[in-house]
Amino acid sequence: MTFIKMLKDDAGASAAEYALILAIVGSGIAVAALALGGSIGNAMNNASGCIDDPSDTTCAPAAAG
């Protein structure tokens, strides 16, 4: 009798759906973190280059106005 109730129970379906949503959201966060990490790394490298050689034209502040 308990086995038949277990077969008819569909509560596990919602748990599987939540797991799938969690996997998709987690993947999105991981991809965003990798992209953001690359951007931050590039910005740090550019800042380091400007500290080493301030006369570089890429280090000039943007013109106002």
PyMOL commands that place a pseudoatom at each C-alpha (Angstrom):
pseudoatom trace, name=CA, resn=MET, resi=1, chain=A, elem=C, hetatm=0, pos=[0.000, 0.000, 0.000]
pseudoatom trace, name=CA, resn=THR, resi=2, chain=A, elem=C, hetatm=0, pos=[2.796, 2.456, 0.844]
pseudoatom trace, name=CA, resn=PHE, resi=3, chain=A, elem=C, hetatm=0, pos=[4.620, 1.628, -2.397]
pseudoatom trace, name=CA, resn=ILE, resi=4, chain=A, elem=C, hetatm=0, pos=[1.530, 2.497, -4.456]
pseudoatom trace, name=CA, resn=LYS, resi=5, chain=A, elem=C, hetatm=0, pos=[1.180, 5.821, -2.627]
pseudoatom trace, name=CA, resn=MET, resi=6, chain=A, elem=C, hetatm=0, pos=[4.809, 6.540, -3.377]
pseudoatom trace, name=CA, resn=LEU, resi=7, chain=A, elem=C, hetatm=0, pos=[4.269, 5.851, -7.089]
pseudoatom trace, name=CA, resn=LYS, resi=8, chain=A, elem=C, hetatm=0, pos=[1.294, 8.212, -7.218]
pseudoatom trace, name=CA, resn=ASP, resi=9, chain=A, elem=C, hetatm=0, pos=[3.073, 10.981, -5.309]
pseudoatom trace, name=CA, resn=ASP, resi=10, chain=A, elem=C, hetatm=0, pos=[4.204, 13.758, -7.656]
pseudoatom trace, name=CA, resn=ALA, resi=11, chain=A, elem=C, hetatm=0, pos=[6.017, 15.931, -5.088]
pseudoatom trace, name=CA, resn=GLY, resi=12, chain=A, elem=C, hetatm=0, pos=[9.356, 14.808, -6.493]
pseudoatom trace, name=CA, resn=ALA, resi=13, chain=A, elem=C, hetatm=0, pos=[8.586, 16.497, -9.800]
pseudoatom trace, name=CA, resn=SER, resi=14, chain=A, elem=C, hetatm=0, pos=[8.660, 19.923, -8.220]
pseudoatom trace, name=CA, resn=ALA, resi=15, chain=A, elem=C, hetatm=0, pos=[11.970, 19.135, -6.539]
pseudoatom trace, name=CA, resn=ALA, resi=16, chain=A, elem=C, hetatm=0, pos=[13.438, 18.157, -9.913]
pseudoatom trace, name=CA, resn=GLU, resi=17, chain=A, elem=C, hetatm=0, pos=[12.155, 21.396, -11.442]
pseudoatom trace, name=CA, resn=TYR, resi=18, chain=A, elem=C, hetatm=0, pos=[13.741, 23.420, -8.636]
pseudoatom trace, name=CA, resn=ALA, resi=19, chain=A, elem=C, hetatm=0, pos=[17.028, 21.590, -9.187]
pseudoatom trace, name=CA, resn=LEU, resi=20, chain=A, elem=C, hetatm=0, pos=[16.916, 22.401, -12.899]
pseudoatom trace, name=CA, resn=ILE, resi=21, chain=A, elem=C, hetatm=0, pos=[16.214, 26.069, -12.220]
pseudoatom trace, name=CA, resn=LEU, resi=22, chain=A, elem=C, hetatm=0, pos=[19.051, 26.146, -9.697]
pseudoatom trace, name=CA, resn=ALA, resi=23, chain=A, elem=C, hetatm=0, pos=[21.430, 24.599, -12.234]
pseudoatom trace, name=CA, resn=ILE, resi=24, chain=A, elem=C, hetatm=0, pos=[20.484, 27.164, -14.898]
pseudoatom trace, name=CA, resn=VAL, resi=25, chain=A, elem=C, hetatm=0, pos=[20.818, 30.117, -12.524]
pseudoatom trace, name=CA, resn=GLY, resi=26, chain=A, elem=C, hetatm=0, pos=[24.089, 28.771, -11.156]
pseudoatom trace, name=CA, resn=SER, resi=27, chain=A, elem=C, hetatm=0, pos=[25.482, 28.400, -14.663]
pseudoatom trace, name=CA, resn=GLY, resi=28, chain=A, elem=C, hetatm=0, pos=[24.505, 31.978, -15.461]
pseudoatom trace, name=CA, resn=ILE, resi=29, chain=A, elem=C, hetatm=0, pos=[26.215, 33.252, -12.335]
pseudoatom trace, name=CA, resn=ALA, resi=30, chain=A, elem=C, hetatm=0, pos=[29.366, 31.269, -13.159]
pseudoatom trace, name=CA, resn=VAL, resi=31, chain=A, elem=C, hetatm=0, pos=[29.522, 32.662, -16.709]
pseudoatom trace, name=CA, resn=ALA, resi=32, chain=A, elem=C, hetatm=0, pos=[28.961, 36.212, -15.429]
pseudoatom trace, name=CA, resn=ALA, resi=33, chain=A, elem=C, hetatm=0, pos=[31.679, 35.785, -12.800]
pseudoatom trace, name=CA, resn=LEU, resi=34, chain=A, elem=C, hetatm=0, pos=[34.174, 34.583, -15.399]
pseudoatom trace, name=CA, resn=ALA, resi=35, chain=A, elem=C, hetatm=0, pos=[33.386, 37.513, -17.707]
pseudoatom trace, name=CA, resn=LEU, resi=36, chain=A, elem=C, hetatm=0, pos=[33.560, 40.009, -14.866]
pseudoatom trace, name=CA, resn=GLY, resi=37, chain=A, elem=C, hetatm=0, pos=[36.838, 38.530, -13.672]
pseudoatom trace, name=CA, resn=GLY, resi=38, chain=A, elem=C, hetatm=0, pos=[38.346, 39.029, -17.114]
pseudoatom trace, name=CA, resn=SER, resi=39, chain=A, elem=C, hetatm=0, pos=[37.167, 42.629, -17.268]
pseudoatom trace, name=CA, resn=ILE, resi=40, chain=A, elem=C, hetatm=0, pos=[38.557, 43.396, -13.836]
pseudoatom trace, name=CA, resn=GLY, resi=41, chain=A, elem=C, hetatm=0, pos=[41.867, 41.780, -14.784]
pseudoatom trace, name=CA, resn=ASN, resi=42, chain=A, elem=C, hetatm=0, pos=[42.103, 43.925, -17.922]
pseudoatom trace, name=CA, resn=ALA, resi=43, chain=A, elem=C, hetatm=0, pos=[41.304, 47.081, -15.955]
pseudoatom trace, name=CA, resn=MET, resi=44, chain=A, elem=C, hetatm=0, pos=[43.997, 46.268, -13.396]
pseudoatom trace, name=CA, resn=ASN, resi=45, chain=A, elem=C, hetatm=0, pos=[46.546, 45.618, -16.131]
pseudoatom trace, name=CA, resn=ASN, resi=46, chain=A, elem=C, hetatm=0, pos=[45.670, 48.942, -17.794]
pseudoatom trace, name=CA, resn=ALA, resi=47, chain=A, elem=C, hetatm=0, pos=[45.972, 50.778, -14.482]
pseudoatom trace, name=CA, resn=SER, resi=48, chain=A, elem=C, hetatm=0, pos=[49.332, 49.139, -13.832]
pseudoatom trace, name=CA, resn=GLY, resi=49, chain=A, elem=C, hetatm=0, pos=[50.533, 50.202, -17.277]
pseudoatom trace, name=CA, resn=CYS, resi=50, chain=A, elem=C, hetatm=0, pos=[49.456, 53.779, -16.631]
pseudoatom trace, name=CA, resn=ILE, resi=51, chain=A, elem=C, hetatm=0, pos=[51.326, 53.819, -13.319]
pseudoatom trace, name=CA, resn=ASP, resi=52, chain=A, elem=C, hetatm=0, pos=[54.453, 52.487, -15.032]
pseudoatom trace, name=CA, resn=ASP, resi=53, chain=A, elem=C, hetatm=0, pos=[54.238, 54.917, -17.992]
pseudoatom trace, name=CA, resn=PRO, resi=54, chain=A, elem=C, hetatm=0, pos=[51.918, 57.908, -17.338]
pseudoatom trace, name=CA, resn=SER, resi=55, chain=A, elem=C, hetatm=0, pos=[52.854, 59.530, -20.672]
pseudoatom trace, name=CA, resn=ASP, resi=56, chain=A, elem=C, hetatm=0, pos=[51.004, 56.814, -22.570]
pseudoatom trace, name=CA, resn=THR, resi=57, chain=A, elem=C, hetatm=0, pos=[48.131, 58.311, -24.579]
pseudoatom trace, name=CA, resn=THR, resi=58, chain=A, elem=C, hetatm=0, pos=[45.671, 55.696, -23.321]
pseudoatom trace, name=CA, resn=CYS, resi=59, chain=A, elem=C, hetatm=0, pos=[46.206, 56.971, -19.761]
pseudoatom trace, name=CA, resn=ALA, resi=60, chain=A, elem=C, hetatm=0, pos=[45.088, 60.533, -20.444]
pseudoatom trace, name=CA, resn=PRO, resi=61, chain=A, elem=C, hetatm=0, pos=[41.870, 61.503, -18.653]
pseudoatom trace, name=CA, resn=ALA, resi=62, chain=A, elem=C, hetatm=0, pos=[38.798, 61.874, -20.814]
pseudoatom trace, name=CA, resn=ALA, resi=63, chain=A, elem=C, hetatm=0, pos=[38.074, 65.375, -22.050]
pseudoatom trace, name=CA, resn=ALA, resi=64, chain=A, elem=C, hetatm=0, pos=[35.259, 67.090, -20.190]
pseudoatom trace, name=CA, resn=GLY, resi=65, chain=A, elem=C, hetatm=0, pos=[32.385, 68.512, -22.075]
for i in range(1, 65): cmd.bond("trace and resi %d" % i, "trace and resi %d" % (i + 1))
show_as sticks, trace
zoom trace
